[in-house]
Structure formats: C-alpha cells, structure tokens
Amino acid sequence: MRDIIIEQTLPFPRDMVWDALTDSDQLAAWLMPNDFRPEVGHSFTFRTKPAPGFDGIVQSTVKVLEAPARLVLTWEGGGIDTIVSFELEDAGHATRLRLTHSGFKGLSAIMPRLVLGSGWKSLVRKKLPTLLADLGKHPQPAGR
C-alpha cells in the first residue's frame, strides 16, 4: 500500500516550523492534544474525538529527532501501526516540509490510510500555516 506523502512550502523560517512540530502546545494547536516531549525514546499520546473504528487515541514514540531538520514518530491507533516523518529544509526565506506517513499494510489499513491522507492534507496545508501566521503576529516569549 502506498505511503502518504505531502509536501508544502511554508512562508516561515525553519526554526519556527520546527517549533510547531516539537512544542507540545503548538502541536496541540494544529494537530491534536498530546503529552509530547522532544526526546528520542519518549512515548506519548495524541488524543482526539473517537470515530467509528477509532477510539481517538494514537500512541506514539519519538524515534528520530534531528533539530531542526527531521522528526520521526511511531503512529499506533485505529488498527494501524505506522511511522510518520517530518523533514524540513530551507527554501529561501521559507521552509519546505515533507510529511511521509508510511507502513500501511493489509486490507484493514485501506480506510485509515484514506482518512489520514485527507486529514494530513488539511492539517499541513491549512491548520499548520494558520497557526504559524498567528504566531508570527504574536511571537512566543523567549525560552519557549
């Protein structure tokens, strides 16, 4: 089964995008409430509203953390055991984000893959840029 791959150029500096991926509060604002910590090996939980076949809980572990370029997480929930990676690179005064959600196997993964593919597109192309634009208008205090 094919991976979900979404590429988006965001008109924000890479450090700002990295913070949106690795700060628990910012991650909650565009993805889901969580108890994430940017530490390799840290296991954490994303929580959202349940849906048919999904209890609203995604168990994750930080597998790779290469600031400010690459974050890899396990993604377990709704009957799937997959991997999500975020890769960042400079694109002039912008940042190119590549999200890859991989590891979909078997017929039981078809529906979750379709739902997640649509969800990731909306999150990466709408919610994340909206959060970054808002943060750009209201900079975070030093030390965050």
C-alpha positions in Angstrom: 0.0 0.0 0.0 1.3 3.4 -0.9 2.7 5.9 1.6 1.0 9.3 2.3 3.4 12.0 1.1 2.6 15.6 1.4 5.0 18.4 0.5 4.3 22.0 1.4 6.4 25.2 1.3 5.6 27.4 4.2 6.5 31.1 4.2 8.1 30.9 7.7 11.6 30.3 9.0 12.6 26.7 9.6 13.1 27.2 13.3 9.5 28.5 13.6 8.2 25.4 11.7 10.3 23.1 13.8 8.9 24.6 17.0 5.3 23.9 15.7 6.3 20.3 15.3 8.1 19.8 18.6 6.4 22.1 21.1 3.6 20.3 22.8 1.3 23.3 22.9 1.9 24.3 19.3 1.5 20.7 18.2 -1.8 20.5 20.0 -3.0 23.7 18.3 -2.7 22.3 14.8 -2.7 18.5 15.2 -4.0 17.0 18.5 -3.7 17.4 22.3 -0.7 15.5 23.4 1.9 14.9 26.1 4.8 15.1 23.6 8.4 15.9 24.6 11.2 16.4 22.1 13.3 13.5 23.4 14.3 10.3 21.4 12.6 7.4 23.1 9.8 9.4 24.7 6.4 7.6 24.4 3.4 9.9 24.3 -0.3 10.0 23.4 -2.3 12.1 20.9 -6.0 12.4 21.7 -8.9 13.4 19.6 -12.6 12.7 19.3 -13.4 9.0 18.7 -14.8 7.9 15.4 -16.1 4.5 14.1 -13.3 2.0 14.4 -11.0 4.5 16.2 -11.0 5.3 20.0 -9.4 8.7 19.4 -6.1 7.7 20.9 -2.8 7.5 19.0 0.2 6.0 20.8 3.5 7.4 19.6 7.2 7.2 20.4 9.9 9.7 19.2 12.2 7.6 17.0 14.4 10.3 15.4 14.9 14.0 16.5 17.4 15.9 14.4 16.7 19.6 15.1 15.7 21.5 13.0 15.5 19.0 10.1 13.9 15.7 10.9 11.3 14.2 13.3 10.2 10.6 13.1 7.3 9.2 15.2 5.6 5.9 15.5 1.8 6.2 15.0 -0.3 3.4 16.5 -4.1 3.6 16.8 -7.2 2.7 14.9 -5.9 -0.7 14.0 -2.6 0.6 12.3 1.0 0.5 13.4 2.8 3.1 11.2 5.5 5.7 11.0 5.2 9.5 10.5 8.2 11.5 9.5 8.6 15.3 9.1 11.5 16.6 7.1 12.3 20.3 6.9 14.7 22.2 4.6 15.3 25.8 3.9 13.7 27.2 0.7 14.9 30.8 0.5 13.1 32.7 3.2 10.6 29.8 3.5 10.6 26.2 4.7 9.8 23.1 2.7 8.0 20.5 4.7 7.8 16.9 3.6 5.4 14.7 5.6 5.6 10.9 5.0 3.2 8.6 6.7 4.3 5.0 5.9 3.8 1.4 6.9 0.2 0.8 5.9 -0.3 -2.9 5.5 -3.2 -5.2 4.6 -6.8 -4.6 3.8 -7.6 -3.3 7.3 -5.3 -0.3 6.6 -7.2 0.9 3.5 -9.8 3.0 5.3 -7.4 4.5 7.9 -5.0 5.4 5.0 -7.7 7.2 3.1 -8.9 9.1 6.2 -5.4 10.0 7.3 -4.4 11.1 3.8 -7.2 13.6 3.7 -6.6 14.7 7.3 -2.9 15.3 6.8 -3.5 17.4 3.7 -5.9 19.7 5.6 -3.6 19.9 8.6 -0.4 20.6 6.7 -2.0 22.9 4.1 -4.4 24.8 6.4 -4.1 24.4 10.1 -0.3 24.5 10.4 0.1 27.6 8.2 -2.7 29.3 10.1 -1.0 28.6 13.4 2.3 29.8 12.1 0.8 33.0 10.8 -0.9 33.7 14.1 2.4 33.0 16.0 4.1 35.4 13.6 1.7 38.1 14.7 2.1 37.2 18.3 5.7 36.0 18.9 6.2 33.5 21.7 8.2 34.6 24.8 11.9 33.8 24.9 12.8 30.5 26.3 9.9 28.5 24.8 
